[in-house]
């Protein structure tokens, strides 16, 4: 990737003042739930700079990238994940990717989303429409990705991803993503919160211990009660974007919001907007074209040839000498 610099001095100064981009992964309720809390303010700003996005486009792709980042803790070993949203609304959808090494990237299907009248709020429903959501996972050693797909239900990226987990993977999951803009349209805060019930986890929480001698029906009621309390705590989270815009800390939320479930941070990691593309990759890709097609490019196309990576917006210039095998 060719990184684009954030040229706005006021924005750069703000980013230097707030908490650094970082993700904390935690468990709670004796391992019955896991979660992640992520400050992605710089990640969203880098994504915006790479793709030269307006406010609406930043809001759509930014929420998609934040969701993709929150999926990294669900990966097993070395894994690559693709999250797609295909809709019939003006936004058309997006395709974003996350990698277990800690990067996210992706693109909108429609960069410059048609807007018929000025935005009155941040509700994306009118721009998304009906369609499908899919998640593909490619683990180390796998020959083909495993893909799950659901019909979009809410026209809300975070809620529809939770719906996907409930339907396709049969796991209770919640996502909360938020992006805060200032009066000049700068992204001054962005992040996300993820919580998931761990399938098959037992645990020795106080609630379950009190009814250990009860029957299966009592245990089901206990599990439902614990789930309800966790959901209530999750919903109590204020705007994540505003939290980070105002300098909020990661662990303050984890240990404060979920304190009754005795959370424990098990991992702190970086997640950034990045792309493994480079000039040599595209040179080799063009060279690998059928001989007649390559010859036509060399004969007819301008020199140098310009190729843009749709996942990160990097622009590469390939000279015909490179295609002929020269320097």
LOTORTI-845011 format. One record per residue (C-alpha): residue number from 1; residue in three letters; x, y, z. Coordinates in pm, 1 decimal, decimal comma, always signed. Last residue first. Example, Ala and Ser with C-alpha at 12.3 -4.5 7.8 and 13.67 -1.06 7.14 Angstrom:
2
ATOM:2:SER:+1367,0:-106,0:+714,0
ATOM:1:ALA:+1230,0:-450,0:+780,0
***
This chain:
327
ATOM:327:UNK:+1388,5:-208,6:-1524,6
ATOM:326:UNK:+1320,4:-436,3:-1819,5
ATOM:325:UNK:+1106,9:-750,4:-1838,4
ATOM:324:UNK:+885,0:-638,2:-2123,3
ATOM:323:UNK:+616,5:-548,7:-1871,7
ATOM:322:UNK:+860,1:-336,2:-1672,5
ATOM:321:UNK:+967,3:-156,3:-1992,6
ATOM:320:UNK:+602,1:-86,2:-2057,3
ATOM:319:UNK:+601,1:+125,0:-1743,2
ATOM:318:UNK:+369,9:+41,1:-1454,6
ATOM:317:UNK:+233,1:+326,8:-1245,4
ATOM:316:UNK:+61,2:+225,8:-922,0
ATOM:315:UNK:-221,4:+412,4:-750,5
ATOM:314:UNK:-313,7:+309,4:-396,2
ATOM:313:UNK:-689,7:+331,8:-332,0
ATOM:312:UNK:-684,1:+73,2:-53,0
ATOM:311:UNK:-905,4:-216,6:-159,8
ATOM:310:UNK:-967,5:-102,7:-519,3
ATOM:309:UNK:-594,8:-100,5:-594,8
ATOM:308:UNK:-554,8:+152,1:-877,2
ATOM:307:UNK:-356,9:+69,8:-1191,1
ATOM:306:UNK:-203,0:+329,6:-1421,8
ATOM:305:UNK:-10,5:+216,9:-1729,9
ATOM:304:UNK:+304,7:+420,8:-1794,6
ATOM:303:UNK:+301,9:+452,0:-2090,2
ATOM:302:UNK:-41,9:+476,8:-2248,2
ATOM:301:UNK:-211,8:+160,8:-2377,4
ATOM:300:UNK:-198,7:+51,7:-2742,2
ATOM:299:UNK:+105,8:-161,5:-2820,5
ATOM:298:UNK:+202,0:-277,5:-2469,5
ATOM:297:UNK:-161,5:-345,8:-2382,4
ATOM:296:UNK:-214,9:-532,2:-2711,3
ATOM:295:UNK:+91,8:-748,7:-2647,5
ATOM:294:UNK:-39,1:-835,8:-2299,4
ATOM:293:UNK:-376,6:-936,2:-2444,2
ATOM:292:UNK:-213,6:-1154,2:-2712,1
ATOM:291:UNK:+21,2:-1316,8:-2457,9
ATOM:290:UNK:-260,8:-1407,0:-2211,1
ATOM:289:UNK:-218,8:-1205,1:-1888,6
ATOM:288:UNK:+53,4:-1313,5:-1643,9
ATOM:287:UNK:+263,3:-1004,4:-1716,3
ATOM:286:UNK:-25,0:-789,1:-1588,9
ATOM:285:UNK:-36,9:-980,6:-1258,7
ATOM:284:UNK:+343,7:-975,3:-1223,1
ATOM:283:UNK:+352,0:-597,5:-1258,1
ATOM:282:UNK:+57,3:-570,2:-1019,3
ATOM:281:UNK:+232,5:-764,3:-744,2
ATOM:280:UNK:+561,8:-582,9:-808,7
ATOM:279:UNK:+398,4:-246,4:-740,3
ATOM:278:UNK:+262,7:-341,4:-398,9
ATOM:277:UNK:-56,5:-471,6:-237,3
ATOM:276:UNK:-47,0:-599,8:+121,4
ATOM:275:UNK:-317,4:-353,3:+232,6
ATOM:274:UNK:-343,1:-159,5:+558,1
ATOM:273:UNK:-602,3:-5,1:+788,1
ATOM:272:UNK:-480,7:-89,9:+1135,9
ATOM:271:UNK:-552,4:-328,0:+1424,2
ATOM:270:UNK:-305,9:-322,8:+1712,5
ATOM:269:UNK:-336,4:-563,5:+2002,6
ATOM:268:UNK:-419,1:-598,7:+2370,0
ATOM:267:UNK:-502,4:-945,2:+2497,0
ATOM:266:UNK:-660,6:-1119,9:+2795,0
ATOM:265:UNK:-853,0:-832,4:+2953,1
ATOM:264:UNK:-1052,9:-977,5:+3240,3
ATOM:263:UNK:-1417,4:-908,6:+3311,7
ATOM:262:UNK:-1578,9:-977,7:+3650,9
ATOM:261:UNK:-1941,9:-1001,9:+3530,6
ATOM:260:UNK:-2065,0:-723,3:+3764,5
ATOM:259:UNK:-1794,1:-492,5:+3621,0
ATOM:258:UNK:-1922,2:-504,0:+3264,9
ATOM:257:UNK:-1957,2:-131,2:+3196,0
ATOM:256:UNK:-1674,9:-31,9:+3429,2
ATOM:255:UNK:-1400,0:-288,1:+3369,8
ATOM:254:UNK:-1446,7:-294,1:+2992,8
ATOM:253:UNK:-1530,2:+75,3:+2963,3
ATOM:252:UNK:-1238,2:+203,3:+3170,5
ATOM:251:UNK:-1017,0:-50,9:+2990,0
ATOM:250:UNK:-1043,6:+132,4:+2659,7
ATOM:249:UNK:-991,2:+493,0:+2768,0
ATOM:248:UNK:-1196,1:+796,4:+2666,2
ATOM:247:UNK:-1025,7:+1098,0:+2509,9
ATOM:246:UNK:-1336,0:+1295,5:+2415,4
ATOM:245:UNK:-1337,4:+1170,3:+2056,7
ATOM:244:UNK:-1296,4:+816,6:+2196,8
ATOM:243:UNK:-1621,0:+827,9:+2393,1
ATOM:242:UNK:-1798,6:+1026,2:+2120,2
ATOM:241:UNK:-1729,6:+751,6:+1866,9
ATOM:240:UNK:-1837,2:+481,6:+2111,0
ATOM:239:UNK:-2170,1:+654,4:+2176,7
ATOM:238:UNK:-2276,3:+548,5:+2526,4
ATOM:237:UNK:-2267,2:+183,5:+2634,5
ATOM:236:UNK:-2582,8:+97,6:+2830,0
ATOM:235:UNK:-2692,8:-144,7:+2558,0
ATOM:234:UNK:-2403,6:-376,7:+2643,8
ATOM:233:UNK:-2494,1:-375,1:+3013,7
ATOM:232:UNK:-2853,1:-468,0:+2929,0
ATOM:231:UNK:-2733,8:-745,7:+2697,6
ATOM:230:UNK:-2510,6:-884,8:+2973,8
ATOM:229:UNK:-2804,6:-880,9:+3215,2
ATOM:228:UNK:-3032,2:-1058,0:+2968,3
ATOM:227:UNK:-2771,3:-1322,3:+2895,7
ATOM:226:UNK:-2728,5:-1391,8:+3265,9
ATOM:225:UNK:-3105,4:-1425,1:+3305,6
ATOM:224:UNK:-3130,0:-1659,1:+3008,4
ATOM:223:UNK:-2852,2:-1878,1:+3150,5
ATOM:222:UNK:-3028,2:-1891,3:+3487,1
ATOM:221:UNK:-3360,3:-1978,1:+3324,9
ATOM:220:UNK:-3192,0:-2257,3:+3131,8
ATOM:219:UNK:-3033,4:-2383,2:+3453,7
ATOM:218:UNK:-3371,0:-2381,9:+3626,1
ATOM:217:UNK:-3521,8:-2586,6:+3343,8
ATOM:216:UNK:-3233,4:-2833,0:+3353,7
ATOM:215:UNK:-3299,2:-2909,0:+3718,9
ATOM:214:UNK:-3159,3:-2736,5:+4023,1
ATOM:213:UNK:-2852,7:-2841,8:+4220,7
ATOM:212:UNK:-2626,7:-2590,8:+4050,8
ATOM:211:UNK:-2878,3:-2314,9:+4116,6
ATOM:210:UNK:-2668,1:-2081,4:+4330,9
ATOM:209:UNK:-2355,0:-2179,3:+4138,9
ATOM:208:UNK:-2506,7:-2056,5:+3813,4
ATOM:207:UNK:-2568,4:-1708,5:+3951,4
ATOM:206:UNK:-2236,3:-1682,5:+4130,9
ATOM:205:UNK:-2051,6:-1773,4:+3812,1
ATOM:204:UNK:-1889,8:-2111,7:+3779,2
ATOM:203:UNK:-1850,3:-2137,3:+3405,2
ATOM:202:UNK:-1996,7:-2366,8:+3146,0
ATOM:201:UNK:-1900,8:-2255,4:+2796,9
ATOM:200:UNK:-2074,1:-2460,0:+2526,6
ATOM:199:UNK:-2091,8:-2173,7:+2278,5
ATOM:198:UNK:-1921,4:-1855,7:+2405,7
ATOM:197:UNK:-2176,7:-1575,1:+2416,4
ATOM:196:UNK:-2045,5:-1283,0:+2214,1
ATOM:195:UNK:-1970,3:-917,6:+2284,6
ATOM:194:UNK:-1831,2:-660,9:+2038,6
ATOM:193:UNK:-1769,6:-288,3:+2088,4
ATOM:192:UNK:-1664,5:-46,1:+1817,5
ATOM:191:UNK:-1465,8:+262,8:+1739,9
ATOM:190:UNK:-1450,6:+606,3:+1587,0
ATOM:189:UNK:-1373,3:+955,1:+1713,8
ATOM:188:UNK:-1268,0:+1287,6:+1559,3
ATOM:187:UNK:-1365,6:+1211,0:+1200,7
ATOM:186:UNK:-1358,7:+1558,7:+1044,7
ATOM:185:UNK:-1677,3:+1697,2:+888,2
ATOM:184:UNK:-1619,4:+2059,9:+984,2
ATOM:183:UNK:-1866,6:+2054,8:+1272,9
ATOM:182:UNK:-1698,6:+1746,2:+1420,1
ATOM:181:UNK:-1772,6:+1391,9:+1311,2
ATOM:180:UNK:-1818,2:+1094,2:+1546,2
ATOM:179:UNK:-1821,1:+738,6:+1411,2
ATOM:178:UNK:-1996,2:+456,2:+1596,8
ATOM:177:UNK:-2001,3:+78,0:+1606,5
ATOM:176:UNK:-2191,6:-150,0:+1844,5
ATOM:175:UNK:-2191,6:-522,2:+1771,6
ATOM:174:UNK:-2379,4:-801,0:+1952,1
ATOM:173:UNK:-2353,6:-1179,2:+1932,3
ATOM:172:UNK:-2566,2:-1478,2:+2029,0
ATOM:171:UNK:-2424,3:-1772,4:+1830,7
ATOM:170:UNK:-2616,6:-1995,5:+1590,1
ATOM:169:UNK:-2347,4:-1960,3:+1319,5
ATOM:168:UNK:-2569,4:-1870,8:+1023,4
ATOM:167:UNK:-2878,2:-1729,5:+1192,6
ATOM:166:UNK:-2756,8:-1567,8:+1514,4
ATOM:165:UNK:-2418,5:-1476,4:+1366,9
ATOM:164:UNK:-2583,0:-1317,5:+1061,6
ATOM:163:UNK:-2826,5:-1124,2:+1281,6
ATOM:162:UNK:-2527,6:-976,5:+1467,8
ATOM:161:UNK:-2388,9:-868,8:+1129,2
ATOM:160:UNK:-2728,0:-720,4:+1042,1
ATOM:159:UNK:-2729,6:-521,1:+1366,0
ATOM:158:UNK:-2383,8:-375,4:+1298,0
ATOM:157:UNK:-2454,8:-286,2:+933,8
ATOM:156:UNK:-2807,3:-151,8:+980,3
ATOM:155:UNK:-3054,5:-224,6:+701,1
ATOM:154:UNK:-3232,7:-435,2:+965,9
ATOM:153:UNK:-3301,7:-772,1:+803,5
ATOM:152:UNK:-3043,6:-840,3:+532,7
ATOM:151:UNK:-3087,2:-1189,2:+393,9
ATOM:150:UNK:-2822,7:-1427,7:+520,7
ATOM:149:UNK:-2501,2:-1581,5:+387,3
ATOM:148:UNK:-2227,0:-1811,9:+515,1
ATOM:147:UNK:-1905,8:-1883,4:+329,0
ATOM:146:UNK:-1621,2:-2128,8:+389,2
ATOM:145:UNK:-1320,0:-2033,6:+178,0
ATOM:144:UNK:-1152,5:-2283,0:-49,6
ATOM:143:UNK:-825,8:-2477,1:-37,6
ATOM:142:UNK:-784,5:-2443,8:+339,4
ATOM:141:UNK:-428,5:-2476,5:+469,5
ATOM:140:UNK:-449,7:-2167,3:+689,9
ATOM:139:UNK:-808,1:-2055,9:+725,2
ATOM:138:UNK:-1023,3:-1881,2:+468,2
ATOM:137:UNK:-1344,7:-1741,9:+614,2
ATOM:136:UNK:-1625,0:-1591,4:+409,7
ATOM:135:UNK:-1899,5:-1374,6:+562,4
ATOM:134:UNK:-2206,9:-1280,1:+361,1
ATOM:133:UNK:-2480,9:-1019,3:+389,9
ATOM:132:UNK:-2763,7:-1008,9:+138,6
ATOM:131:UNK:-2998,6:-754,6:-12,9
ATOM:130:UNK:-3257,3:-490,8:+68,4
ATOM:129:UNK:-3192,7:-118,5:+97,6
ATOM:128:UNK:-2871,3:+48,4:+213,3
ATOM:127:UNK:-2903,2:+419,9:+147,7
ATOM:126:UNK:-3240,3:+485,0:+313,9
ATOM:125:UNK:-3131,2:+287,4:+624,0
ATOM:124:UNK:-2809,6:+483,3:+681,3
ATOM:123:UNK:-2951,1:+698,5:+963,6
ATOM:122:UNK:-2690,8:+967,4:+1039,6
ATOM:121:UNK:-2938,5:+1256,5:+1045,6
ATOM:120:UNK:-3093,2:+1525,6:+822,8
ATOM:119:UNK:-2874,4:+1461,0:+520,4
ATOM:118:UNK:-2923,6:+1712,4:+238,6
ATOM:117:UNK:-3140,1:+1591,4:-52,5
ATOM:116:UNK:-3114,3:+1342,8:-339,2
ATOM:115:UNK:-2786,2:+1181,7:-231,3
ATOM:114:UNK:-2613,3:+941,2:-469,9
ATOM:113:UNK:-2324,8:+758,1:-300,2
ATOM:112:UNK:-1994,8:+887,0:-425,1
ATOM:111:UNK:-1789,8:+570,4:-415,2
ATOM:110:UNK:-2041,1:+299,2:-504,3
ATOM:109:UNK:-1926,9:-59,6:-447,5
ATOM:108:UNK:-1742,5:+64,4:-141,3
ATOM:107:UNK:-1396,6:-65,7:-65,0
ATOM:106:UNK:-1191,4:-278,5:+168,2
ATOM:105:UNK:-901,7:-307,3:+412,1
ATOM:104:UNK:-839,4:-442,6:+760,8
ATOM:103:UNK:-511,3:-537,2:+925,8
ATOM:102:UNK:-415,2:-731,5:+1235,2
ATOM:101:UNK:-229,3:-1050,2:+1147,9
ATOM:100:UNK:-562,3:-1232,3:+1174,7
ATOM:99:UNK:-672,0:-1063,7:+853,8
ATOM:98:UNK:-981,1:-857,5:+786,6
ATOM:97:UNK:-1147,0:-785,8:+455,1
ATOM:96:UNK:-1415,1:-545,6:+340,2
ATOM:95:UNK:-1659,7:-561,6:+49,8
ATOM:94:UNK:-1922,2:-292,2:+21,0
ATOM:93:UNK:-2282,1:-220,0:-64,8
ATOM:92:UNK:-2489,0:-59,8:-342,8
ATOM:91:UNK:-2492,6:+272,6:-148,1
ATOM:90:UNK:-2799,7:+388,4:-344,2
ATOM:89:UNK:-3004,3:+88,0:-226,3
ATOM:88:UNK:-3019,0:-254,3:-392,7
ATOM:87:UNK:-2784,7:-417,5:-142,9
ATOM:86:UNK:-2478,1:-643,2:-134,1
ATOM:85:UNK:-2291,2:-637,7:+199,5
ATOM:84:UNK:-1972,3:-839,9:+203,1
ATOM:83:UNK:-1736,9:-940,4:+488,8
ATOM:82:UNK:-1421,6:-1125,5:+385,4
ATOM:81:UNK:-1205,5:-1306,9:+641,7
ATOM:80:UNK:-845,5:-1425,5:+644,4
ATOM:79:UNK:-720,4:-1673,3:+901,8
ATOM:78:UNK:-401,1:-1773,0:+1079,2
ATOM:77:UNK:-511,9:-1927,7:+1407,6
ATOM:76:UNK:-884,4:-1929,9:+1472,2
ATOM:75:UNK:-1058,1:-1601,5:+1404,4
ATOM:74:UNK:-1330,3:-1462,9:+1631,7
ATOM:73:UNK:-1093,4:-1198,2:+1773,3
ATOM:72:UNK:-1056,7:-1055,4:+1418,4
ATOM:71:UNK:-1430,8:-997,6:+1379,4
ATOM:70:UNK:-1413,5:-663,5:+1561,9
ATOM:69:UNK:-1186,0:-530,5:+1286,8
ATOM:68:UNK:-1442,4:-626,1:+1023,0
ATOM:67:UNK:-1712,9:-441,4:+1216,7
ATOM:66:UNK:-1492,5:-130,2:+1229,5
ATOM:65:UNK:-1427,0:-161,5:+855,8
ATOM:64:UNK:-1800,9:-178,9:+779,2
ATOM:63:UNK:-1871,7:+118,4:+1004,9
ATOM:62:UNK:-1603,2:+317,9:+823,5
ATOM:61:UNK:-1729,9:+211,7:+481,8
ATOM:60:UNK:-2075,9:+353,2:+549,1
ATOM:59:UNK:-1980,8:+661,2:+754,0
ATOM:58:UNK:-1685,1:+748,3:+532,2
ATOM:57:UNK:-1910,3:+733,3:+224,5
ATOM:56:UNK:-2156,9:+969,4:+390,2
ATOM:55:UNK:-1883,9:+1215,0:+492,2
ATOM:54:UNK:-1693,2:+1215,4:+163,9
ATOM:53:UNK:-1419,5:+968,0:+85,3
ATOM:52:UNK:-1076,8:+1013,8:-72,6
ATOM:51:UNK:-1013,6:+634,6:-75,5
ATOM:50:UNK:-677,1:+634,9:+102,4
ATOM:49:UNK:-756,5:+941,3:+314,1
ATOM:48:UNK:-1085,1:+793,6:+436,3
ATOM:47:UNK:-922,2:+461,4:+523,5
ATOM:46:UNK:-649,2:+646,6:+713,3
ATOM:45:UNK:-914,6:+844,3:+903,4
ATOM:44:UNK:-1105,8:+525,6:+982,5
ATOM:43:UNK:-789,8:+356,1:+1113,3
ATOM:42:UNK:-694,4:+665,3:+1312,1
ATOM:41:UNK:-1023,8:+658,4:+1500,9
ATOM:40:UNK:-1034,4:+279,9:+1538,1
ATOM:39:UNK:-1052,9:+249,8:+1916,3
ATOM:38:UNK:-1163,7:-107,3:+1972,0
ATOM:37:UNK:-1341,3:-297,8:+2245,3
ATOM:36:UNK:-1350,9:-676,0:+2218,0
ATOM:35:UNK:-1567,1:-944,5:+2369,5
ATOM:34:UNK:-1598,4:-1287,8:+2523,4
ATOM:33:UNK:-1878,0:-1441,1:+2723,0
ATOM:32:UNK:-1916,4:-1762,3:+2926,6
ATOM:31:UNK:-1551,8:-1747,6:+3028,7
ATOM:30:UNK:-1613,8:-1712,1:+3400,3
ATOM:29:UNK:-1868,8:-1433,8:+3349,2
ATOM:28:UNK:-1614,7:-1234,2:+3149,8
ATOM:27:UNK:-1358,0:-1251,7:+2870,6
ATOM:26:UNK:-1163,8:-966,4:+2712,3
ATOM:25:UNK:-994,4:-850,0:+2393,3
ATOM:24:UNK:-856,4:-495,8:+2394,6
ATOM:23:UNK:-808,2:-321,1:+2062,9
ATOM:22:UNK:-587,3:-20,8:+1997,8
ATOM:21:UNK:-576,0:+313,9:+1820,0
ATOM:20:UNK:-405,6:+560,1:+2053,2
ATOM:19:UNK:-607,7:+747,6:+2313,6
ATOM:18:UNK:-663,1:+1111,5:+2223,3
ATOM:17:UNK:-418,3:+1400,9:+2197,4
ATOM:16:UNK:-218,0:+1298,7:+1889,3
ATOM:15:UNK:-539,6:+1239,9:+1695,4
ATOM:14:UNK:-649,8:+1594,7:+1777,7
ATOM:13:UNK:-323,3:+1742,5:+1647,6
ATOM:12:UNK:-356,1:+1540,9:+1326,8
ATOM:11:UNK:-712,3:+1666,7:+1280,2
ATOM:10:UNK:-605,0:+2029,6:+1322,9
ATOM:9:UNK:-313,4:+1981,3:+1082,4
ATOM:8:UNK:-532,7:+1832,5:+807,1
ATOM:7:UNK:-289,3:+1664,7:+565,4
ATOM:6:UNK:-346,8:+1305,6:+670,3
ATOM:5:UNK:-77,5:+1138,8:+459,3
ATOM:4:UNK:-169,8:+872,0:+209,6
ATOM:3:UNK:+4,0:+537,2:+255,9
ATOM:2:UNK:+108,3:+356,6:-65,5
ATOM:1:UNK:+0,0:+0,0:+0,0
***
